[in-house]
Amino acid sequence: MVSVTVLLFDYALAAAVMGIHDLLYFAGNAYQRRHPASSGGHFQIRLASRDGQPVQVMNRLSLTAHCAISEIAASDVYLVPTIAGDIEQSLADNQWLVEVLRRAGQAGSLLGSNSNGSFFLAEAGLLHGKPATTFWDNVELFRARYPQVDLRPDQLLIHDGNILCDAGGTSWFDLGLYLVELFCDHQTAMDTAKYFMVDLERATQLSFTPLASKRHHSDQTILEIQRWLECHYSEAVCLANVSQRFGLSNRSLARRFKLATGVTPLNYLQEVRLDAAGRQLVQSGASIEDITNAVGYADISSFIRLFKRRTGYSPSSYRARFRALHVPRP
């Protein structure tokens, strides 16, 4: 069972708290129904406040905590919801939460934030030198307070090491569905998206969430090519054939793809393959050689070199570092 702790504080956004709670609760039970050998609902979700007392969220609503944070010895995942009140005041009033995140980060737990909840992660020093995202309206304040963070507000969701950030609004859906895919499987994430009537286009792209920012363009042909590459990355892809398939010349494909996404088609294909390899390393026991072949590479040494350049880890080190965050499926 995956333990998830949602950290409660005054003037948090109630929708972000209860939304992620309900989504993971449903997904855990859906997963358990499909895998009867697993026990319970797969996710154990607890709402924890500083002292176990209710918190006053926006609009004078009250949320009841399951427990005090001191009652939680450890958790696989800690989630910080949106700050709905004054950000700087919330940070000053909740240094206990900052300390919880520091300790959890040192213990190797997965830490996630919704919207401007990433301010708490930055305040704890966990984003120093790392990519992160936050709510678009708080970008200037974030950059002023934390200039050492590589802020990327155009990205919907960023997963770097044991840190997850989403960009706000209803992107807690994306954060939650990403966790479902990481700790359960893609089918459970799809079933959960259908249940909550989330745009399925959003759900089908979960496996490639780090590439989400490269879809923020209006060239429909290039979007179709991106989707095609994401479905056929394991094959021997010839870009000349891709151009022909979508009615473009080689030059036109290269020009329009780079204009729309900021990268070349070959670089995009490489990112898709490496993202898929990262998931397989965490979610399966397949050998490095088998994963190399499964994601479309023929030469294992080239794959290892590219993977390390992309992630900073060798495939074996990546598996050892992040598989502890994944609960194996029966």
N, C-alpha and C positions, 0 to 999 in steps of 0.2 A: 504493500500500500504506500502511496506517495503522500507524504505529509506536506500540507500547504498552510502557511500562516499568513493571514491578511492583517496588516498592522493598522489599528484604528487610532485616530486622533481627532480632536475637535476641528470642525470645519473641513472635514474630508467630504468628497463627493459621494453621496449615498449610492447613486446609480452605479458607480465604478465598484464599490464594495459589494453590493448585493448582486450586481450583474456577473462579476467573475465568480462569486460564490455559487450562484445558480447554474452557470454554464459548466463549471467543473463538477458540480454535484450530479447534473444530468449525464455528462460525459462519462463519469466514473461508473455510474449505474448501467449505462448503455454498454460500456466495455465489459462489465462483469456479466451481463446477459449473454454477450457473444463469446465469453471465455468463462464458462461455469467453474472451471478448475481454480480460478482466482477467487480470493475471499473478499468479502465486503464490497464496497463501492469503488475500489481502486484509489480514489482520492479521499484523504482525511483532511477536511477543511476546517480551520479554526480562526475565528475572529478574536484577535488579542489586543487589548488596550493596555495602557501603562499599569493600571491598578485593578483591572478586571471590571471596572465600573462602566456604565453606558457613556457614550460620547455624544456630543451635540454637533450634528452635521449641519449643512446649510439648510435654510428654510425652517429652522427651529425644529427639525426632526431629531429623534433620538435613536441611536443604534445600540443594541445590547451586545456586549462582548461575551464570547464563550468562556474566556479566562483572562487572567493577567499574563503579561508577557513572561513574568518570572516563573510561571508554571510550565513553560515550554522549554524543555532542555535542549532540543534540537529540532530542526525542520528541514526537509529536503528543499523546500521553496519558501521564500519570504516575498510578499507582494506589498508594494506601497501604492495606495490609491491616489487619485487626483487631490491636490490642495485646492479647495473651493474658496478659502478665505485669503487673507493677506499672506503672501508667500514668506516674506522675511519674518513676519511675526510668528507664523507657523513653525518655521525653522528654529526660532529662538525659544518657543514654548515647548518644543519636543526634542530636546537633546537626548532624551532616553531612546528615542527611535533611531537617532543617528548612531548611538553606541550599539544598539541591537544589530544594525546593519553592518557595522565594522566587525563585530564578533562573528556574525554569520558569514561574512565574506571570508574571513580568515579560516573558518571551518569548512569552506568549500561549498556552502549552500548556493543554490541558484537564486539570484536576487532580481526581482522584476519591478518595474514602475510603470504606472499609467500616467500619461500626460506629464504635467509638471511635478509629479511625484519623483521625477528624476532629480529634482533639486536636493532631495534627501540623500540620494546616492552620491551626488557630487559633494554634498556637505560632509559626508563620511569619508571623502577622499578616495572613493572606489572607482571614480571615472577619470582620474588623472592620467592623461596621455591616451585615453581610450575614445573610440567613437561613441556618441550618444545622441539621442534625440529628445525633444520636449515639445510642449504645446507652442504653436506658432506665435501666440501673443506674448510669450514670455522669453523670446529669444534674446532680446537686448539685455534684459536683467541677468539671464543665465550667463551670457558671454562676459558680462561685466564682473560677475561674482566668481566665475570659474574659467579664466582664460586658458588654463592648461588642458581643458577638455576639448576634444575634437567634435564640436557640435555639428550635427547634420540634420537640421530641421526639416529638410525635404524628404527624409526617409520615414516611412510609416512605422517600421519595427527594426530594431537592431539587436542582434545577439552577438556579444563579444565575450568569450570566456564564460564566466558564470554570471554575466550581467545581461539583462533584457530590459530594453526601454521601448515604449511605444509613444506615438506622437500626439495622442490626445483625442478628444471627441469620443466617438464610439470605438476607437481602436483598442480598447480593452477587450473587444471581441477578438481582434487579431491576436492579441497577447494570449488570451485564454485558449483559442483554437491552436495556436502554436504549441502551447504547453500540452494540449491533448495529443497532438501529433507526436511530440517528443516523448511523452511518457506512456502513450497508448499506441495508436497507429493512425494512419491516414484515413481509414474507413470510419473510425469512430469520430474523427474530426469532421468528416463530411456529414455523418449522421447528425452530429450536434449542430452543425451549421443549418441543416435542413429543418431540424426541430425549432430552432430559434428564428428561422426564416431569414438568415443572413444570406446576402448575395453569394450564390454558389461560385461565381467567378472568383470572388474573394477567397473562398475556401479551397478551390482547386489549386490555387497558387501558393498554398501554405508551405509546400515543400521548398519553395524558392523565395521565401520571404526576404532574405537579405538582398534580393534583386528587385524588390518592389519599387524602389525609387526610379528604376530604369523603365518603368511602365507609365510614368507620368508624362505622356505625350499623346498627340492626337492622330498620329499616322497609323491608321487601322491596318494597313498591309504589314507594316513592321511589327505591330502587336501580334498579328497572326503568325508571322515568322518566329517571333519569340516563343509563342505557345508551341509551335511545331518543334522548335529546338528543345523545349523543355520536355516534350514527349518522346523525342527520338535521340536524345543525347547519348544513349548507350550504343548507337549504331555508328558505322563509319560514315560520317557526314561529309558530303562534298558540297561546298558552298556554291559551286557553279550549278549543281543540280538544284539546290535550293532556290537560286535566282530564277532558274527556268520554271520551277514548280509554281512560283508566285508571279510569273510574268514580268520579271525585271532583268535588266542586264547586270552583269557582275559589277560594273562601275556604279550603276544606280543603286544596287543593293548596299554596297559599301558606303556610298555617300549618304543615303537616306537613313541607314541604320545608325551611323555615327552621329548624324544630326539629331535623331530622335532620342537615342539612349546615352550618347556620350562615349560609347565604346564601339569597337569593331565587332562584326558578327562572330569572328573567331574568338575574340576575348570573351564575348558573352557566353558562347558555347563552353568555353573553358570554365567560367564561373559556375555555370549550371552543373557541369560534371563534378567540379570540386565540392560544391554544396551537397550534391547527391552522395559523394564519397564520404563526407563528414557525417551524414545521417546514418549511412550503413556502418561506419566505424562504431558509432554509439549504439545503434539499435540491433546489431547482429554480431555473430561470432565468426563471420566469414574472414578468410585470410586476406592479407593485404593484396596478394596476387589476384585473388578472385574478385576483390572489389575494384582493383585496377581495370580488369577486363570488363566488369559489369558496368562501369561508367564510361566505357568507350576508349580507354587507353590500351595500347598494345605493349608499351615499354614501361616496366615497373619503375625503373630508375628515373625516367622523365616525370612520371606521375608523382613520385615521392618528392622530387625537387620542386615541382609546381605547387604541390600541396603545402609544403613547408613555407614556400614564399608567400602563399596566400594566407595561411593561418598562424605562422610562426612556430608550428609544431610539426614534427614528423608524424606520419599516420599512426605509428604505434604509440607515440607520446600523447597524441590527441585522444586516442582511445582510452589510454590509462587515465588521463586527466578528467575527461568528461563522462566516461561511462559510469562513474560513481554517482552521477546525477540522474542516471536512467535506471528505472526498475525493470528488470528483464521480464518479458512476457512468458507465461507458461506454454 
